[in-house]
Structure formats: structure tokens, C-alpha cells
Amino acid sequence: MPRRTKIVATLGPATDDPKILDKLIHAGVDVVRLNLSHDAHESQRQRADRIRNRARACGRQIGVLADLQGPKIRIGRFKKGAVSLQENGTFILDAGCALDAGDDERVGLTYPELVHDVSRGDTLLLDDGAIVLWVSEVDGSEVRCKVLVGGKLSNNKGINKQGGGLSAPALTDKDRADIAFAAEIDVDYIAVSFVRNAEEVKEARRLLEASGGKGGVVAKIERAEALDCIAEIIQACDAIMVARGDLGVEIGDAELPAVQKELIKTAREMNCVVITATQMMQSMIESPIPTRAEVFDVANAVMDGTDAVMLSAETSVGRYPHKVIEAMDRVCLEAEKHQTARRSHHRIDTIFGRVDEAIAMATMYTANHLGVKAIAALTESGSTVKWMSRISSDIPIYALTRHVQTRRKVTLYRGVYPVSFDVAGTDVDQVNEEVIDELLRRGEVRESDLVLITKGDRSGVEGQTNIMKVMRVGEHVLADKLDE
């Protein structure tokens, strides 16, 4: 069986060599991430062009996700490069201090509004929680703190407020420029960092569409307050990313596993795609094999139903980019063999508002109970296969479409595989047979296999799927009564 869970890999200096890219493609990467926090637009444009050219040469379809930087809530720099904070000592975060004038007593801020967002009794976490400060007083431009957990503090480290509550909006001026760039290079998804609410997701979509972009919007869940309005955020986006770094700092690492499971469950129930990210195979930045803990982490996310697992520094700057993909591939495939549910009760009591949505649900119910080997969905926008992919199943779903944007979009959907197929140029009376021939040519089905085909009466029109047909490979049309 093909791997159902998709792998997202971040491109960077370690993957700029076309030979390394080819190894990533052959290892099974499905979507690449451009981290717009780093490197100039021209470098990222070259990476997008390079992966698409190499994927085309390898006969693959690979999606491109552009990840926005979001607000930089960081300390400034130290005169000596770093300081050592002592437990029970004092330290000042000073919005009035020059960004390069930090010393043993204070450091500047890239986010001067911090003084309005905190008060006595708040806890601030620096450098992903390695340094913990308790706010004792806010005076003018100074946030005076007691050091609860000390250690070495170096330049430009991030600041989180325990429990959330920093008021910085998700989209900065840089992000707005980056969205226009993302539209220009025709990315398939943009990821919005530090989302607080649904309106920020909607604003990102408006900016993308105004720039001519056609991609989807991913909401990165990494702020505590986002959890309070997660249903509205999910309704506003195409996918969520469980960004476990900052989220774990804000809510506490002990709470993170249960929150991750709930986010995956909620997203799937609401027909939303979900990506699980951050430090999934962190040790493989330097090591050719993952730790057992990392294997368990990836496998648990897969068995919980995540659509995709994501790699960051492991591929962008790591020593073994293609080996990380190979390791992720192995773990996902084994975990999928032991998924907890192959027949789903997903939305079994729901009244559907659209015919194409009802067809998608009926198709998966039929496929899971009839011994079908493959599902072939003729689709324009990819909506039908997205609904199908929310259902627990081990049956591959092939998205047959003439639109390259749709083929790239579905690379993120669990259990969905893009196929180039121009229904507009196909005789309506022959389309079923041509679909079967295409799957045979690709080696996806064999003689006598059952295949479910979904399509619309009006070929090539979005939202018109209204037919589900059962076919047996090698026969013209399956009789009303299946042979025993």
C-alpha cells in the first residue's frame, strides 16, 4: 500500500544541491516548506522553481508551502554576545534600551508593546522556555523581572508569555510583502504564524487573493489564546498546523500531548487538514538515525490521524536530509498498518448540505464495506477528495484532475494521490473505461479489482459531483448484483 500520511520537508542550504533534491523526491517528500523567516525572496523563488522542475522530471507532483515569519517578539543583542542569568537574581527587559546595547542588567526589545501586555505576577519564557522570568514590576519602558530559571542568554532569543496574551497581530508588514511574493511564485499554501483568531486567517486569505494567489491558508496553532477559538479558526482556514514549539512554551510541555490529540481530532471532525510539526526527528540534524522517542512521536501522530508530519531544521540545515525522509516514511508506513479504525463513524448522523459532499461520504462508506481496491474521483477543486480523506480507511483515493493547482493542493491530504487526467477532453460515454485504463497503466489496480468512481453529469464544472459508480476492472460495467 502507498503511504497515506504526507511528509512536509523544509528546504534550505542543505537541500539546494539538485542531487540532494532528487534524493528527497525519491525518498517520498510530498510537500516542501519555504521558511520566509530566512533568506531573500530570490533564493526562495529559486528553491520553488528547482523543486517543481526536479519533481516534473521525476514524474511527481509536489506541493509548496510558504511559511510566514509573523511578529518577532524577541530580545535584542548583548554587547558581549551573551550573559549568564543567576537564579533569584534580577533582570530588566527594557523597550528603551538600544537593540545592540544589552548587558548583565538589561536588554532591549524588538517588541516595545511588551510593557503594555504584562503586569506584576506574569511569567515570561525566553529561548523556548530555557530562561524563566517572573515580572515583579512594570515601570515606564522597563519590565523588571526576577529570574526563576537562569542560564546562558544570547542574542535575539524569543519571548513567550505563559498562558498567552501578547497583543502582537499575526500579520506584519513583512508578512504582507511575503504574501504578495507567495502569490507571485504560485505557492499552494501559505502558513500564518502566531494566529490569535479567525479574522487574522481571513485577512491573510484576502491579501493572498488580492495578489492573485490561489493557494490555501494554513493557520499555525502556537498561541494559547488560539485554543479558545479553535473552531472558528478551523472554519476560516484550509489546514491547521500544530506548531508545538511556541505552543508548548505557552501552555506548558505537559499539556501539549493531549492538546495535540484534541487538535487532530477536532480538525478531522470539521473537515480540515492538519499538519503536526516541530522537532519530530530533531536528533537527525546530526544523526543518521532517529531516537526511539522520535519514532514513537511520529507514529502516535500518524495513528491519531494527522494528515502530514513536518520536518524543519532536519532537512533545511541537517546533515542527512534524504535519510530523514526515508526514516519518516518507514515510521509512517508501519504506524498506518496499526491504525485504530479502518471503518469510520465520521459524521454518520450528519445532514449534508451539498450533493457532492453526500456523494463523498457515501463513497467512503461503500468502499470500506465492499472490499474496494481504489477510489477514483474526477475533481476540479479537490473538495470531494478532501471530504473523502476525513474518513478512516486504508483504500487509496486518486484525485483525477486537469488542474495543476488542484493536483498540488491534494498532496497535503491524507490518503489522496494526484493524477493528471483531462475529463474535458474525454468522451462522456468512455470516461469510466479511461479512468480504469489510467489506473491500470499506473499499476494501481489489477484484473477483477473493484473500483469506485465519482464524477458529475456536467464534466469539468466545479461542485457538480453527483454520481458514484462501482466498476470491476476488466468488465464494461458492473452488474447490479455482484458475483459471489
N, C-alpha and C positions, 0 to 999 in steps of 0.2 A: 504494500500500500504506500502511496506517496505520503510524505509528511504533511500533516494538516496545519500544525501551528507554524506561523510565519516568523522568519528571522529578520530583524532590522539591524543593520550594521552601520556605524558611523564612519564616514570617510574622513581621512586626514593625511598627514605626511606619510604615514606608514602604508597607505594604500594608493599613493599617487603613481607608482610604477604600474604600467598596463599589465605586466606579467602577474603582479600581485592581484590586480583587479580580476583577471581571468581566473585565478585560483579561488577568489571569493565567489565568483559566479558559479564555478563548477562545484564548489563546496555546498552551494544551495542558498545563498543570500536571496531574499525576496524583495526587500525594500532597503534603500540606503538613506542615511540621515546626513544632511549638511548642517553642521553646527554653526549658525551665523554669529555666535559669540566670538568666533575666531576667524581669522583670515579675511582678506579683501574679497569683494564681490567677484572680481575677475578670477581669482583662484577657485571659488565655489562654482562659478559658471563652467570652468574647465572640468571640474570634477563631475558635474551633472552631464556635460556633453560626453565625457570619457566613458562613464558607466553606461550610458544609453548606447553609445557606439559599440562598446565591447559586448553588451548584452545582446544587441541585434546580431552581431557576428556569431554569437553562441546560440542563437535561436531562442533566447529567453526574453521575458518581459519583466522588468524590474522597476518598481516604483521609487519615487524620490520625495523625501520628506524634508522640508526646510524648517529648522528649529530656531525660533526667535529667542533673542537673548533675554528680553524682559528687563525690569528695573534692576539696576546694580545697587544693591543695599550692602555696601562694603565699608570697611575701614580704609583709611589712606595708607601712606607708606611711612616707614621709620627711617630716621637718619642713618641708623646702623644696620638697616635691613630687617631687624627683628629685635624683640625684647623678651625678657622672661618675667612672667607674672607669678607672684607668690600667693599661695592660698592665704585668705584672710587679709590680704593687702588691699590697696585701693588703686583704681584706675579710672581715667576720665575719657569718655568718648565726646570729642569737642567739635561741634559744627563750625566753630570759629577758628579752628586750627588749620593752617595750610596743609594741603594734602600730602606734602612730602616732608613735613616737619615733626613727625611722631617721635616720642622719646619714652623713657621709662614711666612717665607720669600720665601721658595723654597721647591721643592720636586723632587725626581728622576723619571726616566722614564724606562719602560720596552722596549721602542721603541726608541733607541737613534737617529734613522734616522729622527725623527720628525724635527730636526733642518734643514734638507735639504728640507723638504716638505712644510715649511711655511715661510712666509715673512711678513713684516710690512703691516698691514691692514687686515690680515686674522682674522677670528673669530673661536675660539676653544670652544667646548662644552664638559663639563665634567659631569660625573654622569647623563647620559641621558638628558643633557641639563639643569640640575638644576643649574649648575655653568657656566657662560658665560665669557670668557676671550677674550680681543682684543689684538692682537700681536702688540706691539709697536716697538720691535727691536729683531733681532736675532744676538747674539754675541758669537761666538765660540760654546760652549756646552749649552749655555743659550738661552731659548725662553722667553724674558721678556714681561710681559703682564700687561694690565690694566684690572681691574675687572669691568665688566659691570653689571653682576648679581652675587651677593655674596651669602654667606650662609655657612653652615657647609660642609666641605670637608673631607672625611675619606679615609682610606687606599684603594689602588688598584682600584680606580674608572676609568672607561673607558674614552677615549678621542676620540672625533669626530671633523672633520674639516667641518665647514658649507660649503655646496656646493661640498663636496668630494675633492679628490685629494691626499690622503695619499697613498704612493707608496708601502706599505707592500703587498707582494704577498698573495693570498688566502691560499696557502698550506704551512705549516711549517713542520719542521722535525717531530714534534709530530703528525701532521696530517698524514704524510706518514706512520708512525708506526701504527696509528689508522686505516688507510685504510687496512693495512695488517691484523690487528686484525678483522676488519669488514668482510673481506673475509673469514677469518678462522671460524667465527661463522655463516657464510652464511646469512648475512643480505639481505633484499630485496631492500633496498635503502641506499645510503649514501647521506648526505646533506653537501654541500660545503659552508662554511661560507665566507662572505665578498668577493664574486665573483666580479671581475672587468671586465672580458671579457670572450669570448668563449673558448680561449685557456686554461684558468685555469680549466674549466669544462672538456675539453678534456684530460688534464693531469691527473685529478682525475680518469677519466674513464680508462685511460691507466694503472695507478697504480693499480686500483681495478682488472682489468682483468689479469694483470701480476701476481697478488697474487692469482689468481684462483677464484675471486669473479664473481658472475653472476648477481648481483643486478643492479638496475637503479641508475642514478645520479640526485640529486635534487640540483638546483642552488638557493641559498638563495639570494634574491634581497634586499640588505641592504646598498649598497653604491650608492651614487648619480651617479657616472660615469657608473654604470651598466645600467642605464636607457638610456644612449646614444647609447648602442649597444645591446639593449634587444632582437632584432630579431635574431641576431647571437647567443646569449646565449641560447635562446629558442630552436633554431635548434640543439644546441650541447647537450642538456640535455633531460631527460625524464620527468622532472617536475620542476616547479619553486615554491619557497616559498616566499610569500610576508611577509618578516620579518620586521614588522612595527616599532620595537623599534629603531634600529640604523638608518633605512631608514628615519623615521620621524624626528630624530635628524638632519640628514644631509640635508634634503630638506625642513624641516620646517613642523610642525604638520598641518598647514592649507592646505598645498598642498597634504597631504597624502591621504585623501579620494578619490580625483579624480584620483590620480596615481594608487591607489589600483584597482579602477574600470577599468581603462585602461589596467592594467596588466592582470586582469582576462579575459577581452575581447580579448586581443591580444593572450594570451596563448591558449584559446579555438579555436580561428580562425586558429592558427598554429598547431592544433592537439597536444597540450601539456597539461599535467595535472597541476593543480595549487592548492596550499595549502595557506590558509590565516591564519596567526599566530600572536601571541604576545598580551597578556593582553585581550583576548577575554572575559574571565569571571574572571578577576583578583580578584574581591572582594570575590569570593568564596574560596580563600585561607583560609579565616577566617569565611565566612558567608555560611549558608546552602542554600541560595537563591541568584540568580544574581540580579544586578541592572537593572532597565528598560533600561538604556543606553546600557548595555551589551547585553540585549536581542535584541535591535534594531541593534546593531553592527553585531551580528551573523546572524540575519535574512537578513540584507542587503547583506552580503557576499553570502549567500545562493541564494538569488533572483538574484544576479549578475551572478551566475553560477559557483562559486568556487567548485572544486571537493571535498575539505576537509577543515575542520576547526580544528585548533590545540590548545591544552591545554599544558601549560608548568608547572609553579610552582603550578597551581591549582590542579594538580594531583600528581606531584612528591613530594611536601612537604606540600600540603594543608591538611586541617582537614577533608574534605568531598570528597575524590576522586570519589567515585561512584555516589554521588549526583550531581557532576559537569557534569559527563557523562549523567546522566538522564535529567538534565536541558538542556544540549546541544541538546540531542535527541529530546526533546519536541519542542524546538525552531525551529530546522531544519525541523521537520515534518510539523509544521504549516506554515513555510515560503514556503515550497515546494507546499503547496496547492494553493498558490497565485503567483506562478511563472508567469512571464510576457508573456512567449512564450512557447507554447506546440508544435507548428509546426514551424520548423526552416527553414530559407532560407540559412543556413550554406553551403557555397561552391556550391551554386546552379549553378553557371556559370563556375565552375572549370572543366578543362580537367584532368581526373585522369590518373596517370602513371602506376598504378598497378591494376590488375583484382580484387584482394582481397579487395583493398580499394574501388573500384567501387561497389562491392557487399555490403560492409558495408554501404555505403551511400544510395544505392538503398533499402536496408533492412529498414533503418530508415524512409525513405520517405514513403515506403509502409506501415510500421507499424503504422505511425502516421495518415495515411489516410484510413486505412482499419478496424480499430477497433480491432486490435490485442491485446491479453491479455499478451503475453510474447514473448520474443525473446530468442532462444536457439542457441548459437554459439559454434560449435565444433572448438576448437582453440588449437594451440600448443604453440605459443609465447605470445598470448594475444593482438596482433596488431589489429585484426579485431574488438574486443570489445572496444579497446581504441578509434578507429575511430568512432564507433557507439556512444560512450559515449559523443562525442563532440556535438551531436545533441540534441537540446532541446526536451524533451519528458518525459512522466510520465510512460512509459512502461518499466518494469524491463528487464534487459539483463542478461542472465545466461551464464557464461563462463564455458563450459563443457570441462575439460581437465584432462589428466592423470598426468600432471607435477605439483608437489607441488610448485615449484618455480613460475610457472605461476599463480597458484591459490592464492599464497600470494601476487604476484605483483598486481593483479587486485583489491585487497582490497582497493587500493587508488583511483580507477576510479569511478567517479560519476555514480550511477545507475547500476553498474555491480556487480554481485554476483557470487562467485566461487562455482563450483560444481565438485566433483570428478567423472570423467567418462573416462573409458579407451576405446577409439574408436578402438585402435589396436586389442583389444580382442573381438570386436563386429562384427557380420556378416554384411557385407556391405548392404545386402538386408533388414536387420532388424533394421538398426541404427535409422531410423526415429521413429519407434514404440518404441524402447528402450529409446530414448530421451523423448518422451511423457510420457512413463511409469515412468521415473525418476522424471519428474516434477509433475506428479500425486501423486507419493509416498511422495513427499515433501509438498504436499498441495498447490503448486504454481498455478495450473490450475484446471479447472473443466470441466465436460462433456460439449461439444459443443463449448468450447472456441477456438478461432483461435490462432495458434502459428506459428511464423516464425522460420524456422531452416536454419542456414547457415553451410556449410561444403565444403569439397573438394573431387574431384574424387579420389585423392590419399590420403586416410586416414592416419593420423599420420605424414604428411610431412608439415613442416613449410612454410607459404606463399602460400599455394595452395587452399585457399578458393575461389571457383568459382561457387557455387550453392546456390541459395536461394529457399526454398520450403515452401509453405503455407500448413499447416495441420489444420484439425479440430479435436479436442480431441474427441475420440470415433469413428472416421471413419478411414478407412485404408489410403486413400489418398483423399484429397480434389478435387472435380471435377473442371474442367476448369471454370465452371460458378458457382459462389457461390449462394446458396439458398437465396432467399429474406426473 
